[in-house]
Amino acid sequence: MLQLYNTMTRRQEVFKSREDGVVRMFTCGPSIYGRPHVGNYRTFSWEDVLQRYLEHLGYRVLRLMNMTDVEDKAIAEAEKEGMTVQSLTAQKAAQFHEESSLLRIRLPEALHRSSTSIEQAVRLIKILMEKGYAYRHGNDVFYDPMKFDGFGRLFGLDMSRWPSSKRRFYKDTYPGRRWNLGDFILWHGFRPGDTVYWETEIGKGRPSWNIQDPAIITEHLGYSLDIACGGIDNLYRHHDYNIAVVEGISGTELASFWIHGEHLLVNGKKMSKSVGNIVYPEDLQKQGYSGEHIRFYLIYGHHRQRINLTDRDVAHKAKKLDCIRDVARKVCLRPSEENPARCVDQQVESLIDSLVPRFRVHMNDDLNVSGAVDCLQENLAELSMLKDDGRMNREECAMVEKELRCIDQVLQVLFPL
C-alpha cells in the first residue's frame, strides 16, 4: 500500500483518498513574473511523479495547479520592463509550458491563473468578514489569525510568541523562511496610480496572494482535498494561511495529506541572484544534457531531502541513466534467431514478473524513486547476463519491454517520446 509522509502529522501514513478511486490534488504552481529555475522544476517534477504513480495504482487524479499572475512582484517587474502585467506573464507562462514539456512534466488540464478567480476571491473575503475572521483597514482587508482556532498547526507555530499589539503585514510575500507575527492581507484596496485592479462588491482593488490559492481551490476542486503539495518554503506562512482561509469558511479539514519537497542547492548554497548561482534548464542543456537527463537528476534524490547540484553529480547521474537505458535497449532487443523447442526459463520468467512489483515496493515507501531505480538497474543487469547466455527468447524480450514501459509511465526517462 502507498505510504506518504504527511507534514501535518509528521509521520508516514497509508494513503487513502476520501472518494474511492479518485484523488483530488492541488499543487502550487509558478509565480509567472519570472522564470522558474531548476529548483522550482524539482518540485514540479516530483509532483508529476506523484500524480503518475497514483494513476499507475489505478486512481483517477483530479489535479489542480495555479499560475500566480497578479501579485506585487509581477506588477513591479512589469513596470521595470516597461510592459503590461499581461504581456509579462504571458511570456513567462509560455516559457514554463515549453520547459515543462522538455522535462516531460505533464501539466494538469486544470491550470488556472489567479486573475481568473477574482469573483471567487471576493466571495471568500465577504464570508470571512461576515464570520469575523477578516476586517477592513482603510481600503484593505486583513485576516486576524488569532480568531482562527489552531492557526499555524501545519508548521507547528508557537502561538505564545504572538504579539499582543496589533500588527499588519500588507505585502503579498516576504523574503526568507520566517513568520510574520500579525494579520495578513487578503485584499489590496485601490490607491491612486494603481494599474492593476478590479471593480468588485468589496470595492476597487485586487486580491492578495494569500487569498488567490484558496479561491482557485474552492472554485474548481471544492473545500476538501486529498493532497496538497509544494516546496518547503510554502510551509512558512503560505500553506497555514490557506488553511485558515478555507477552513475558516468550511469548518472542515482542507487536505488529508500535506507533502513538501526540500530545496535544491547549487554547490552547497541556496540559489539567489545576489550569489549569482541560479541555474535554469537551458544552462544544463548547453552542457549537453537532455530533458530526460535533467528530469532524472531532479527526481532521483528523495523529494524530502536536499540535493546539491554540482557539475560532477549531474554528470554522474546522467551517466547512470545512460547505462540503464543502454541495458534496457539491449534486453528489449528481440534476438534474430532462437530455439523454438526451448523450455520456459524459470529464472528469466521470475525476474520479468518481479520488475513492476519491486518497483512498487520502493515507490510505495514515500515515493522512493532512487530505491526503485537502483532495484530496476540490478534486475536489468541480471536479465542482460541471462540474455548473453542465450536464455531469453523474443516473447520474453517483448514482455520486458512491456513491463519497462509500464514503469516509465511514471518515471518518463527510459524511453524516448
N, C-alpha and C positions, 0 to 999 in steps of 0.2 A: 504494500500500500504506500502511496505517496506521502512522505512526511516533509513538511516545510518548517523552517524556523520562523516563528511568529514574533515580531518585535514587540507586540503588545504584551505577550505573556512571558517573553524572554526564554522560550523553550521551543524545541522541535515538536511538532504535533502532527497527527494524522490529518491529512486534508480531507474535508468533506464539504461539498457545496450545499447551499441552502435548498436548491432545487435539484432533484436527481438528474444527472446528465448534463447540467447547464452550469457554466461558471460565468459570473458577472465580475469583470476585472477592469480596474482603472489604473492606467499608467501615466505618470506625469510626463508630458511632452516638453518640447523645447520652447524657450523664450526666443522668438524669431526676430529679435532686434540684432542679433549677432549670429555668428557661425558656430555650430556645435563642434567641439574638439573630440579627440579620441576618448577622453574620459567620459564625456556625455554619451558617446556611442557605445561605450562599455555597458552603461546602464540599459540603453535601448536594445543591445544585443542579448543580454541575459533575460530581459523581459520577453524578447522574441522567442528565446529557447523555452522559457516557461510556458508561453502560450502554445507553442508547437508540441511540447511534451504533454500538456493537458489534452490536446487534440489526439495525440498518439495513444493516450489512455482511453479515448472514446468520448471525451467531453465535447460539447458544443460551447465554444468560448465566445461570449459577448464582450468584446474588449473595446474600451473607450480610451482615446488619447486626446489630449488638448494641445493646442498651439497658442501660446500666450502672445498676443499681438497688440494688446493695449495695456501699457504699463509705463511707469516713469522713465525707465531706461530706453524703451522704444521711442518715446516722444523726444527725449534728449538726443538720442543718436540720429533720429531723422532731422532734427534741427541742425545738428552738427554737420550732416552730409548735405543739407540744403534740399531735402526731398520730403515728400509726404510720408506719413507713417505707413500708409497703404502700399506705397511703392517700395519702401524699405523692406517691409515684412514679406511682400510678395517675392522679392529676390531671395531672401533667406529661406523662405518656405520651399521654393523651387530647388535650392541647393540641398536642403535637408532631404527632400524626396530623392534627389539624384544620388546622394551619398548613402542613403539607406538602401537603395537598390544595389549599389556597389557592394555593400556588406551583407546583402541578402536578408535584410531586415524587412519582414513583411508588415508594413504599416496597416493598422486596422482600418476597415471601411469607415468606422465612426471616428473620424479625425476632425475635430471641431475647433474653430478659432474662438478665442474669448469674446471677440466682438460680435459673435452671432448669438450670444446668450445674455444680452443686456436686459431684456424683459424679465427673464428668469432671475437674474441677479437682483433686480428691483423688487420682484415679488418676494424673494427670500428676505431682503432687508426690511421690507414692510412688516413681515411676520415677526422678525426678530425684534423690531421696535415695539410692536404690539405686545410681545411677551416680556418685554423689559430687559432683554439681553443687550440691545443696541439703543443708542440715543444720538440725538443731533448735537453737534457743537459747531455753531455757525452754520455754514452750508454743508459741512462734512457730517458723516455718520460714523460712529465708533462702536466697537463691541467691547463690553466690560467683562473680562474673563472671570472676575470674582463672582459674577452672577451665575456662572455655569458650574454645576457640581462636578468635581473630578477633572477640572481643567489641567492639562499638562500630563495626563496619565500615560500617554504613549511614550513620551520622553522620560517620564519619571521625575517631573519637575517638583522641586521642593517649594511648595507654596508659602512656607513660613518666611521665605525671602521676599515675598511680595511687599512693596512699599505701601504704607498707609496713606500717603498723599497721592492725589490723582495725577497720573502721568499719561500722556497720549503720544502714540507713535504714528506719524502721518504719512511716512513713505511706504511705497509698495514693498520694497525689500531693503534689508540692511546687510552690510557685509559681515562675513565671519560666522563662526559657529557659536553664537551666543544668543541669549534670550533678552527680549525687550520686556522688562517687567512693568507692564502698564496696558492700557487699552489699545487695541489695534484697529486700524481704519478699514471701513467697508466701502465708503463712498467718498470720492473726491468731488466736493462741490465746486461749481464753476467759479473761476477767478478771471478777471479781465486779462486778456491776452492768451487765454487757453485756446488751443487749436483743435483739440480732440474732446468732444463732449456730446451728450445726448440730452434731448428734452424728454423728461420722464415724469411719472406721477410723484416722485420724491424730489423733483427739481432738476435743474440743469447740472450736468456733471458726467462723471464716468465711474464705473465700478473699480474698486481696488483689486489687486492681485489676490487678496485674501478671500474674496467672495467669488472669484471667477471659476475656480475649480469646482466648488460646491454647486454653482449654477449649472455648469456643464454636466456634472454627475447627475444631479437630481432631475434635470430636464431630459436626459437621454437614457439613464440606467435606473433611476429611482433613488430611494433613500437608503437602500441596503445593498452592500457589495459583498462578494465572497473574498476578493483580493484587492488590495490597494498597494501599488508599488512605487518606488522611486529611489533616487540616490540618497545616501546617508545625510546629506545636507538638509534634506526635507524633514529630517527628524527634529531639526531645530526650528521651532516656530510653525512652519508651514502646515505640516500634517495635523498637529494639535489644533491649529486654527480651523482647518477643515472639519475636524471632529466637532469642535464647539459650535460651528455654524450649523452643520447638518443635524447633529443630534439635539441641538437646542430647539430645532423646529420639530423633528420627528419623535424625539424621545426614545429612539431605538438605536442600536449599535450600527455605526456606519459600515464597518468592514470586519469580517471574521478574522482575516489574516492581513497583517501589515508586513511587507517584505522590503528590506532596504539593502542596497548594494554599496560596497565601500569604494573609496577613491582609487583612481589610477594615478600613480606618481610618475614623474619623469626624472630619472637619475636621482631618485631619493627625495625629490621636492615636489610639492603640490604645484600644478600648472598655474601660472599667473603671467599677466602682461608685464608686470614690473620685473620679474625674473627673466622673462623672455624665453620661456621653455614650453610654450603652448604648441602642441602637435596636432595637426589635422590629418585626416585620412590621406589627403593629397600628398602630404610630406612623406608618408610611408610608401605611397605608390611611386614617387620619384626615386626611392631607393630600390625599386624593383619588386615590391611586394604586391601581390594580387589582392582583390577584395576578400577572397577566401583565406589568404594568409592573415590578413588583418582581423577578420572575424574570428578565426581560430585563436589568435593571440588574445583577443578580448574575452572569449568565453571559456578558455581553458582553465584559467585561475578561478577559484571559487568566488562567487559573487559577493560573499560576506567577508572576504579577505582582500586587503590592499594588494595590488600588483605594482611592480616597479618597472616601468618601461625603460629599457636600455637597448642600445644597438645590439649588444651581444645576445640578450634574451629574446628579442624579436627574431634575430637570425636563427637562434636555436629552435624556437617554436615553429618557424617556417620550415626548417629542415625536417623537423619531426612530422609535420603534416605531409610534406612531400614524400617522406618514406612510407607513411601509412597509405597514401594514395597509390604509390607505386606498387606496393604489395597487394592492395585491393584490386588494382587492374590486372595484376598477374594471376591472382586467384580466380578472378571472374572470367578470364580469357578461356574460351572453350577449346579443348585440345582438338587438333585436326584429325587424330586417329585414336581409337580406343578399342578395347576388347569387349565385344558385346556380351560375352559369356561371363564377364567379371561379376563376382558376388558383391552385394552391398557391403561397403566397408563401415563397420560399426563405429570406429573412431571418427571417421570423417562425418558420418551422419550425426553423431553426438555433438561434435563441435559446431556444425551448422545449426542444429536445433537449439544450441545454447547461446547463439550470438545475441538475439534480442532479449531473452530473459536475463542474461548477465548485464547487458546494457541497462535494463530496467532496475536491477538491484542497486546500481550506483546512482542512477537518476532519481530513484525513489528516496534516496538519502539526501534530501535537501538540495537536489539538482547538482550532484557531484559529477560535473562534466569531466574533470580530469581523471577521476577514477574510472568512469565509463569509457573514456578514450584509451586509457592505458590498458584496460582489460581487453578492449577490442583489438588493440595492437598486438597483444600477446596471442589472442585467438587467431588472428590473421597470420602471424608468424608460424604458428603450428600448422595451419592449413597449407601455407606455402611449402613447408617442408614435405608434407604428405603429397602435395601435388608434384613436387620434384621427384618423388618416389613412384610416380605413376598411379597414385591411389585415388585420384579424383576423375570422374567422368564428366561429360558435358552437362548432364542433368544436375549434378551436384554443383558445378560451377554456376549454373543458372540459379540454383537455389541460394547460393552465397550472395550473388548479386541482388536477388530479391530481398534478402534479409538486410543487406547493407543499405539498400535504397530506403527501406523502412526506417532504419536508424537515421539515415541522412535527411529524412523529412524533418527531423528535429535539429540535427547539427548543421546541415547546409554547408558542409565543407568537403565532402568526399567525392561528389560527382559534379561535373560542370552542368550548368543550367541547360 
